Amino acid sequence: MLRIETEPDGPRTILHLIGRIRSDCIDQLTSQIEISSGPVVLDLAEVDIVDATVVRFLCDCQDQAIELRNSSPYILEWISRERAERNKP
């Protein structure tokens, strides 16, 4: 289960993500990003588990200049591998 807490931070909006992010949570998360004003930061400090679809989504978020903050090393590594896979000729 995913819980999203919103925190305004000057011109940015920080979305604190708590729990498990599964592919069925992406629509909810996308909606929160779209209704946020200004730049968005996804704080992943309290994220326990993600799946492959979510990793691709997070990779896309980075491509759209959405900052990922406090991500666990395994998620960052997985994102890096996904990005490398995408960039293969």
Residue, then its C-alpha position, 0 to 999 in steps of 0.5 A: m500500500l502506498r501513502i502520499e503526503t504532500e508538503p509545499d516547499g517554496p515553489r516546489t512540492i515534495l511528495h513523501l512516498i510511504g510504503r510499497i509502490r506497485s504498478d497499480c499506484i502509478d495512476q495515483l502518483t501521476s495525478q498527484i504530480e499533475i496537480s502539484s504546482g511548480p517543480v516536484v520532488l519525490d521523497l522515497a525515504e520511506v519506500d519499501i518495495v518497488d516493481a519493474t514498472v515503477v522503476r521505469f516510471l521513476c526513470d521517466c520522472q527523472d527524464q522530466a526533471i522530477e527530482l528523486r530524493n532519499s532513494s535507497p541504493y537498490i532503487l537507484e541502481w535499478i534505475s541506472r540499469e534501466r536507463a543503460e538498457r534503454n540507451k543500448p543501440 
